[in-house]
Amino acid sequence: MAFYTDRYSGNITVQGSSSTYAPDTSNTSTDWYDIETIEVSNTAPRSNVFYSNFNVAANWIRVVNTPDSGNTSTLTKILLRN
């Protein structure tokens, strides 16, 4: 996965689910498990691309974006190659 940011700061968590049917979308749902959490700091250059490689047997993948308080920047794009 590739994450494109514009002076973003916060946490990006990649989650997976092995549910046969569409899992509950709630952030507190037990249908999802964390695959990886990436901490991003806005002290980096203006635009950044962060990547993550992982192997997982999951039927569903989602990304949970948790910006730092006061964050005014954006997570602009996410690319997944499977």
Stockholm file with secondary structure:
# STOCKHOLM 1.0

chainA/1-82         MAFYTDRYSGNITVQGSSSTYAPDTSNTSTDWYDIETIEVSNTAPRSNVFYSNFNVAANWIRVVNTPDSGNTSTLTKILLRN
#=GR chainA/1-82 SS CEEEEESCCEEEEEEEECCSSCCCCSTTCTTCEEEEEEEECTTSCSEEEEECCCCCCCSEEEEEEEECTTCCCEEEEEECCC
#=GC SS_cons        CEEEEESCCEEEEEEEECCSSCCCCSTTCTTCEEEEEEEECTTSCSEEEEECCCCCCCSEEEEEEEECTTCCCEEEEEECCC
//
